[in-house]
Amino acid sequence: MCFGFMGIQFGFALQNANASRIFETLGAPMDAVPGLWIAAPLTGLLVQPVIGYLSDRTWTRWGRRRPYFMFGAVFTTLALLVMPNSPTLWIAAGTLWVLDASINVSMEPFRAFVGDKLAPRQRPTGYAMQSFFIGVGAIVASFLPFILAHFGVANTAAPGEVPPTVRYAFYFGAAVLLSAIAWTVFSTREYSPAELAAFDDAEPPVAQQSAPVSGPPPLQSVVGWITVGVLLAAAIAWQNGDKMLYVLAGLCAAYGVLLGVARVVPGPHMLDTIVDDLRTMPSTMRRLAWVQFFSWFALFAMWIYTTAAVAGTHFGSTDPASAAYNEGANWVGVLFGAYNGFAALAALLIPLMVRALGLRWSHLVNLWLGGLGLISLMFIKDPTWLLLSMVGVGFAWASILSLPYALLSDSVPAAKMGIYMGLFNFFIVIPQLVAASALGFALRAWLGGNPMHVLVLGGVSLFVAGLCVLRVPAHQEGA
């Protein structure tokens, strides 16, 4: 059931460890890299709720989730083959949109798949097993350029060309991704909607259910959000602020427009349902939103800036064409593989932690371990010892990929597992959009142009996320 997630993580890990390297190789300045990464969260914001809504309403001889697994896998495979061969920066950035959208098409139903297949008491272990397979896939994917270089594949190329180590890693990843997802598609079965509705846990406890809405979105909410977006854009223009900050203004205004469309277009329809479910999300989901915000802000900062931070601080080069920079970039691949390896081990320990500490306290401990790991990168001088920092990051990563979903899945009805998992993704992609919009500006204006300071900021963000966990209702026994 979880094996296909190993394939998804192959593509995700190759993207995370190498996209910045590809962009800088093709001529992107370091402070422009976050803007190019904006494709990843924005496609998730648009794709996952739609796929969740559709998969809840799909039933074919292949089931309700598995058709989406396979469709996303095919397009992800094609994008992995194209991206390292992009002749220009803009083609690479456009391919990242296709790659991330396709990964999201496959990934969103996998979260609902576990909720569909397992009883509430089994879900922490089920999501932990997803984390295990994610870790296994990411270890190999992140190590691939380093391994290929060790076996003599060229790790440098002419200016403006992606090194062969990266290209061959993407080819191998494409084959693994398609094969792993196909294994899950052809070796599992799904419960029909009628079977799901008949289960005793088809509806969450009354205390966790969402409240009914009273009519369409109020006009003041529509006007309020659009006004906030317009005023924020005006303030950015007045202060001659960073253009990426307009993304934040656009998010506020877009939400107002979304509410407005749902208000004036007669329902029921997909947009009406998505807005309705967003407005009535259970209290558990509302509290978890803050946990997710600070967790994924930290992760996105790490994915964007670790290559530049480690290459510049520990290998002494900021030139993407230099051997030292590419050696540092390969070591970042090793570090990313290491934290995913530690995450795979942590996934085996997390069910034991949950039994001893409960869901909330287990997640807090793991997030704080991740915060210590990111902050320690600034103080460790020997790059080999950076592997120790990845232990904490690995525990946080395994926990972020499992425990919030275990907390959430018990509070949503079986018939809406897909749409709520998709909406929950809002609280993953919005912090990434904030990071992509603001980190380049913050790096120049407040952080002295040192990308290592961004990683410290990410560590602090994980500490805040841990504190927010304590606000989540403790509905589960021992949570």
C-alpha positions as CSV (number, residue, x, y, z in Angstrom):
1,M,0.0,0.0,0.0
2,C,2.8,2.4,0.8
3,F,5.4,1.2,-1.7
4,G,4.3,3.7,-4.4
5,F,5.2,6.5,-2.0
6,M,8.8,5.4,-2.3
7,G,8.6,6.2,-6.0
8,I,6.9,9.5,-5.4
9,Q,9.7,10.4,-3.0
10,F,12.3,9.5,-5.6
11,G,11.0,12.3,-7.8
12,F,10.4,14.7,-4.8
13,A,14.0,14.1,-3.5
14,L,15.6,14.6,-6.8
15,Q,13.7,17.9,-7.2
16,N,14.5,19.1,-3.7
17,A,18.2,18.3,-3.8
18,N,18.9,19.4,-7.4
19,A,16.4,22.0,-8.6
20,S,18.4,24.9,-7.1
21,R,21.6,23.5,-8.6
22,I,20.0,23.3,-12.0
23,F,18.6,26.8,-11.8
24,E,21.9,28.3,-10.7
25,T,23.8,26.3,-13.4
26,L,21.4,27.8,-16.0
27,G,22.2,31.3,-14.8
28,A,19.8,32.2,-12.0
29,P,21.2,34.5,-9.3
30,M,20.9,33.1,-5.8
31,D,18.3,35.6,-4.6
32,A,16.1,34.8,-7.5
33,V,16.0,31.0,-6.8
34,P,13.1,31.2,-4.3
35,G,10.9,32.8,-7.0
36,L,11.7,29.9,-9.4
37,W,10.7,27.5,-6.7
38,I,7.3,29.1,-6.3
39,A,6.0,26.5,-8.8
40,A,6.1,23.8,-6.2
41,P,3.8,25.2,-3.6
42,L,1.5,27.0,-6.1
43,T,0.8,23.9,-8.1
44,G,0.1,22.0,-4.8
45,L,-2.3,24.8,-3.7
46,L,-4.3,24.4,-7.0
47,V,-4.0,20.7,-7.7
48,Q,-4.5,18.9,-4.4
49,P,-8.0,20.1,-3.4
50,V,-9.3,19.5,-6.9
51,I,-7.8,15.9,-7.0
52,G,-9.1,15.3,-3.5
53,Y,-12.6,16.4,-4.5
54,L,-12.6,14.3,-7.7
55,S,-11.1,11.2,-6.1
56,D,-13.8,11.2,-3.4
57,R,-16.3,11.0,-6.2
58,T,-14.5,8.5,-8.4
59,W,-15.3,4.8,-8.6
60,T,-14.0,2.6,-11.4
61,R,-12.8,-0.9,-11.7
62,W,-9.4,0.4,-10.7
63,G,-10.9,2.0,-7.5
64,R,-11.1,5.7,-6.5
65,R,-7.5,6.7,-5.7
66,R,-5.4,4.4,-7.9
67,P,-6.3,6.0,-11.3
68,Y,-4.9,9.2,-10.0
69,F,-1.7,7.5,-8.8
70,M,-1.0,6.2,-12.3
71,F,-2.0,9.4,-14.2
72,G,0.4,11.5,-12.1
73,A,3.2,8.9,-12.3
74,V,3.2,9.0,-16.1
75,F,3.5,12.8,-16.3
76,T,6.0,12.9,-13.4
77,T,8.2,10.4,-15.3
78,L,8.2,12.6,-18.5
79,A,9.1,15.7,-16.5
80,L,12.0,14.0,-14.8
81,L,13.4,13.1,-18.2
82,V,13.0,16.7,-19.5
83,M,14.2,18.8,-16.6
84,P,17.9,18.1,-16.5
85,N,18.1,18.6,-20.3
86,S,16.5,22.0,-20.2
87,P,18.4,24.3,-22.5
88,T,17.3,27.5,-20.8
89,L,16.4,28.6,-17.3
90,W,12.8,29.3,-18.2
91,I,12.3,25.9,-19.7
92,A,13.7,24.4,-16.5
93,A,11.3,26.5,-14.4
94,G,8.3,25.6,-16.6
95,T,9.2,21.9,-16.3
96,L,9.3,22.2,-12.5
97,W,5.6,23.3,-12.7
98,V,4.8,20.2,-14.7
99,L,6.9,18.0,-12.4
100,D,5.4,19.3,-9.2
101,A,1.8,19.3,-10.4
102,S,2.2,15.7,-11.5
103,I,3.7,14.6,-8.2
104,N,0.8,16.3,-6.4
105,V,-1.7,14.4,-8.6
106,S,-0.2,11.1,-7.3
107,M,0.7,12.2,-3.8
108,E,-2.6,13.6,-2.6
109,P,-4.7,10.4,-3.0
110,F,-2.0,8.4,-1.2
111,R,-2.7,10.3,2.0
112,A,-6.4,9.6,1.6
113,F,-5.7,6.0,0.6
114,V,-4.2,5.3,4.1
115,G,-7.3,6.9,5.7
116,D,-9.6,4.8,3.5
117,K,-7.8,1.5,4.2
118,L,-7.0,1.6,7.9
119,A,-9.0,1.9,11.1
120,P,-8.2,4.9,13.4
121,R,-6.0,2.9,15.8
122,Q,-3.9,1.7,12.8
123,R,-3.4,5.1,11.1
124,P,-0.4,6.3,13.1
125,T,1.5,3.1,12.1
126,G,0.2,3.4,8.5
127,Y,1.4,7.0,8.1
128,A,4.7,6.1,9.8
129,M,5.1,3.3,7.2
130,Q,4.6,5.9,4.5
131,S,7.4,7.9,6.1
132,F,9.6,4.8,6.1
133,F,9.1,4.2,2.4
134,I,9.6,8.0,1.8
135,G,12.9,7.8,3.6
136,V,14.1,4.7,1.7
137,G,13.3,6.3,-1.6
138,A,14.8,9.6,-0.7
139,I,18.1,8.1,0.6
140,V,18.9,6.5,-2.8
141,A,17.6,9.5,-4.8
142,S,19.6,12.1,-2.9
143,F,22.8,10.0,-3.0
144,L,22.6,9.3,-6.7
145,P,24.8,12.2,-8.0
146,F,27.4,11.5,-5.3
147,I,27.4,7.7,-6.1
148,L,27.6,8.3,-9.9
149,A,30.6,10.7,-9.4
150,H,32.3,8.1,-7.2
151,F,32.0,5.6,-10.1
152,G,33.6,8.1,-12.5
153,V,30.6,9.9,-14.1
154,A,31.5,13.5,-14.8
155,N,30.4,15.9,-12.0
156,T,31.1,19.1,-13.9
157,A,30.0,20.4,-17.3
158,A,30.5,23.4,-19.5
159,P,28.9,26.6,-18.2
160,G,25.2,26.5,-18.6
161,E,25.0,22.7,-18.8
162,V,23.8,20.4,-16.1
163,P,26.5,17.8,-15.1
164,P,26.0,14.2,-16.3
165,T,25.7,13.0,-12.6
166,V,22.5,15.0,-12.2
167,R,21.1,14.0,-15.6
168,Y,21.6,10.3,-15.1
169,A,20.2,10.5,-11.6
170,F,17.0,11.9,-13.0
171,Y,16.7,9.2,-15.6
172,F,17.1,6.5,-13.0
173,G,14.6,8.2,-10.7
174,A,12.0,8.3,-13.5
175,A,12.2,4.6,-14.0
176,V,12.0,3.9,-10.3
177,L,9.0,6.2,-9.8
178,L,6.9,4.7,-12.5
179,S,7.7,1.1,-11.4
180,A,7.0,1.7,-7.7
181,I,3.6,3.4,-8.3
182,A,2.6,0.8,-10.8
183,W,3.3,-1.9,-8.1
184,T,0.9,-0.2,-5.7
185,V,-1.7,0.3,-8.4
186,F,-1.7,-3.4,-9.5
187,S,-1.2,-5.1,-6.1
188,T,-3.8,-3.4,-3.9
189,R,-7.6,-3.1,-3.8
190,E,-9.9,-0.4,-2.4
191,Y,-13.1,-0.3,-0.5
192,S,-16.1,0.9,-2.4
193,P,-18.0,4.0,-1.2
194,A,-20.7,1.7,0.1
195,E,-18.2,-0.3,2.1
196,L,-16.6,2.8,3.6
197,A,-20.0,4.2,4.6
198,A,-20.8,1.0,6.4
199,F,-17.8,1.1,8.7
200,D,-18.3,2.1,12.4
201,D,-15.7,4.9,12.1
202,A,-17.1,6.3,8.8
203,E,-18.1,9.5,10.8
204,P,-15.8,11.2,13.3
205,P,-16.8,11.7,17.0
206,V,-19.3,14.5,17.5
207,A,-16.7,16.6,19.3
208,Q,-14.5,16.5,16.2
209,Q,-17.1,17.1,13.5
210,S,-17.2,20.3,11.5
211,A,-19.9,22.8,12.1
212,P,-22.5,23.5,9.4
213,V,-22.3,26.7,7.5
214,S,-25.0,29.2,7.5
215,G,-25.4,30.3,3.9
216,P,-22.9,31.5,1.3
217,P,-19.7,33.4,2.3
218,P,-20.6,36.8,3.8
219,L,-20.0,39.8,1.7
220,Q,-17.7,41.4,4.3
221,S,-15.3,38.5,4.1
222,V,-15.2,38.8,0.3
223,V,-14.5,42.5,0.5
224,G,-12.2,42.2,3.4
225,W,-9.8,39.7,1.9
226,I,-9.7,41.6,-1.5
227,T,-9.0,44.9,0.4
228,V,-6.2,43.3,2.4
229,G,-4.6,42.1,-0.9
230,V,-4.9,45.5,-2.6
231,L,-3.6,47.4,0.4
232,L,-0.6,45.1,0.8
233,A,0.2,45.4,-2.9
234,A,0.0,49.2,-2.6
235,A,2.3,49.2,0.4
236,I,4.9,47.0,-1.4
237,A,4.8,49.4,-4.4
238,W,5.0,52.5,-2.2
239,Q,8.1,51.1,-0.4
240,N,9.5,49.8,-3.7
241,G,9.6,46.4,-2.1
242,D,10.7,43.1,-3.6
243,K,8.5,41.9,-6.4
244,M,8.2,38.5,-4.9
245,L,6.2,40.0,-2.0
246,Y,3.4,40.6,-4.4
247,V,2.7,36.9,-4.2
248,L,1.5,37.4,-0.6
249,A,-0.8,40.2,-1.7
250,G,-2.1,38.0,-4.5
251,L,-2.9,35.2,-2.1
252,C,-5.1,37.4,0.0
253,A,-6.9,38.9,-2.9
254,A,-7.3,35.5,-4.6
255,Y,-8.9,34.0,-1.5
256,G,-11.4,36.9,-1.5
257,V,-12.2,36.3,-5.2
258,L,-12.6,32.6,-4.4
259,L,-15.2,33.4,-1.7
260,G,-16.9,35.9,-4.1
261,V,-17.3,33.3,-6.9
262,A,-18.6,30.8,-4.4
263,R,-21.1,33.4,-3.2
264,V,-22.5,34.4,-6.6
265,V,-22.4,31.2,-8.6
266,P,-25.3,28.9,-7.7
267,G,-24.2,25.5,-6.3
268,P,-23.7,22.8,-5.7
269,H,-20.5,22.5,-7.7
270,M,-16.8,21.8,-7.0
271,L,-15.8,25.3,-6.0
272,D,-18.8,25.6,-3.8
273,T,-18.0,22.3,-2.1
274,I,-14.3,23.2,-1.6
275,V,-15.1,26.6,-0.1
276,D,-17.8,25.1,2.1
277,D,-15.5,22.5,3.5
278,L,-12.7,25.0,4.0
279,R,-15.0,27.3,6.0
280,T,-16.3,24.4,8.2
281,M,-13.1,22.5,8.8
282,P,-12.9,20.7,12.2
283,S,-11.2,22.4,15.1
284,T,-8.4,19.8,15.0
285,M,-7.6,20.9,11.4
286,R,-7.6,24.6,12.3
287,R,-5.1,24.1,15.1
288,L,-2.9,21.8,13.0
289,A,-2.8,24.6,10.3
290,W,-0.4,26.6,12.5
291,V,1.8,23.5,13.2
292,Q,2.0,22.9,9.5
293,F,2.7,26.5,8.6
294,F,5.9,26.8,10.7
295,S,7.0,23.2,9.9
296,W,6.8,23.6,6.2
297,F,8.3,27.1,6.2
298,A,11.4,25.6,7.8
299,L,11.5,22.7,5.4
300,F,11.2,25.0,2.3
301,A,14.0,27.3,3.6
302,M,16.2,24.2,4.0
303,W,15.5,22.8,0.6
304,I,16.1,26.2,-1.1
305,Y,19.3,27.3,0.7
306,T,21.2,24.3,2.0
307,T,23.2,23.9,-1.2
308,A,24.3,27.5,-1.2
309,A,24.9,27.6,2.5
310,V,27.0,24.4,2.7
311,A,28.9,25.1,-0.6
312,G,29.7,28.6,0.5
313,T,30.4,28.0,4.2
314,H,32.0,24.5,4.2
315,F,33.5,24.3,0.7
316,G,34.4,27.9,0.1
317,S,32.7,28.5,-3.2
318,T,29.6,30.3,-4.5
319,D,30.4,29.7,-8.2
320,P,28.1,27.0,-9.6
321,A,30.6,26.2,-12.3
322,S,33.5,25.5,-9.9
323,A,34.6,22.1,-8.8
324,A,34.4,23.1,-5.1
325,Y,30.7,24.3,-5.4
326,N,29.7,21.0,-7.2
327,E,31.5,19.0,-4.6
328,G,29.6,20.9,-1.9
329,A,26.3,20.4,-3.9
330,N,27.0,16.6,-4.0
331,W,27.6,16.6,-0.3
332,V,24.3,18.3,0.2
333,G,22.8,15.4,-1.7
334,V,24.5,13.1,0.8
335,L,23.1,15.1,3.7
336,F,19.6,15.0,2.2
337,G,19.9,11.3,1.7
338,A,21.1,11.0,5.3
339,Y,18.2,12.9,6.8
340,N,15.8,10.7,4.8
341,G,17.7,7.6,6.0
342,F,17.3,8.8,9.6
343,A,13.7,9.5,8.9
344,A,13.2,5.9,7.7
345,L,14.6,4.7,11.0
346,A,12.6,7.3,13.0
347,A,9.4,6.0,11.2
348,L,10.0,2.6,12.9
349,L,10.3,4.3,16.3
350,I,7.4,6.8,16.0
351,P,4.7,4.2,16.8
352,L,6.6,3.4,20.0
353,M,6.9,7.1,20.8
354,V,3.2,7.6,20.3
355,R,2.3,4.7,22.6
356,A,4.6,6.2,25.3
357,L,4.0,10.0,24.8
358,G,0.9,10.3,22.7
359,L,0.6,11.9,19.2
360,R,1.0,15.6,20.3
361,W,4.1,15.2,22.6
362,S,5.8,12.9,20.1
363,H,5.4,15.4,17.4
364,L,6.7,18.2,19.6
365,V,9.8,16.3,20.5
366,N,10.6,15.4,16.9
367,L,10.1,19.0,15.7
368,W,12.4,20.3,18.3
369,L,15.0,17.8,17.3
370,G,14.7,19.1,13.8
371,G,15.1,22.7,15.0
372,L,18.3,21.8,16.8
373,G,19.6,20.1,13.7
374,L,19.1,23.1,11.4
375,I,20.6,25.6,13.9
376,S,23.6,23.4,14.5
377,L,24.6,23.6,10.8
378,M,25.9,27.1,11.5
379,F,28.2,26.0,14.2
380,I,29.7,22.8,12.9
381,K,32.9,23.4,10.9
382,D,33.7,20.0,9.6
383,P,31.2,19.1,6.8
384,T,31.4,15.4,7.7
385,W,29.9,16.2,11.1
386,L,26.9,17.8,9.4
387,L,25.6,14.3,9.2
388,L,24.9,14.6,13.0
389,S,22.7,17.6,12.3
390,M,20.7,15.4,9.9
391,V,19.7,13.0,12.7
392,G,17.4,15.7,14.2
393,V,16.2,16.8,10.7
394,G,15.3,13.2,9.9
395,F,13.2,12.7,13.0
396,A,11.3,16.0,12.3
397,W,10.8,15.0,8.6
398,A,9.4,11.5,9.6
399,S,7.1,13.1,12.1
400,I,5.9,15.9,9.8
401,L,5.0,13.2,7.2
402,S,3.0,11.1,9.6
403,L,1.7,12.4,12.9
404,P,-0.3,15.5,11.6
405,Y,-2.2,13.1,9.2
406,A,-2.9,10.7,12.0
407,L,-4.3,13.6,14.1
408,L,-6.3,14.9,11.2
409,S,-7.7,11.6,9.8
410,D,-9.7,10.8,12.9
411,S,-11.6,14.1,12.7
412,V,-12.9,13.9,9.1
413,P,-15.7,11.7,7.6
414,A,-14.7,8.8,5.4
415,A,-16.7,10.1,2.5
416,K,-14.6,13.3,2.5
417,M,-11.2,12.0,3.3
418,G,-9.8,13.1,-0.1
419,I,-11.1,16.6,-0.1
420,Y,-10.0,17.3,3.5
421,M,-6.5,15.8,2.8
422,G,-6.4,18.2,-0.2
423,L,-7.5,21.2,1.8
424,F,-5.0,20.3,4.5
425,N,-2.4,20.7,1.8
426,F,-3.2,24.5,1.9
427,F,-1.4,24.6,5.2
428,I,1.6,23.0,3.6
429,V,1.8,25.1,0.4
430,I,0.9,28.5,1.9
431,P,4.0,28.6,4.1
432,Q,6.1,27.5,1.1
433,L,4.6,30.4,-0.9
434,V,5.4,32.7,2.0
435,A,9.0,31.4,2.1
436,A,9.4,31.7,-1.7
437,S,8.0,35.2,-1.7
438,A,9.8,36.6,1.4
439,L,13.1,34.7,1.9
440,G,15.0,36.3,-1.0
441,F,14.0,39.7,0.4
442,A,14.8,38.7,3.9
443,L,18.2,37.3,2.8
444,R,19.2,40.7,1.3
445,A,17.6,43.0,3.8
446,W,18.0,41.3,7.2
447,L,20.2,38.3,7.0
448,G,23.3,39.8,5.6
449,G,23.2,37.8,2.3
450,N,24.3,34.7,4.2
451,P,22.1,31.7,3.3
452,M,23.2,29.9,6.5
453,H,21.2,32.5,8.5
454,V,18.1,31.3,6.6
455,L,18.7,27.8,7.9
456,V,18.9,29.1,11.5
457,L,15.6,30.9,10.9
458,G,14.2,27.6,9.8
459,G,15.3,26.0,13.0
460,V,13.6,28.6,15.1
461,S,10.4,28.0,13.0
462,L,10.4,24.3,13.9
463,F,10.6,25.3,17.6
464,V,7.5,27.5,17.2
465,A,5.7,24.6,15.3
466,G,6.4,22.4,18.3
467,L,4.8,24.8,20.7
468,C,1.7,25.1,18.4
469,V,1.2,21.3,18.6
470,L,0.1,21.7,22.2
471,R,-2.9,23.7,21.0
472,V,-4.3,20.7,19.0
473,P,-7.2,19.0,20.8
474,A,-6.2,15.8,22.5
475,H,-9.0,13.7,21.2
476,Q,-7.0,10.5,20.8
477,E,-6.2,8.4,23.8
478,G,-2.8,9.3,25.2
479,A,-2.4,12.3,22.7
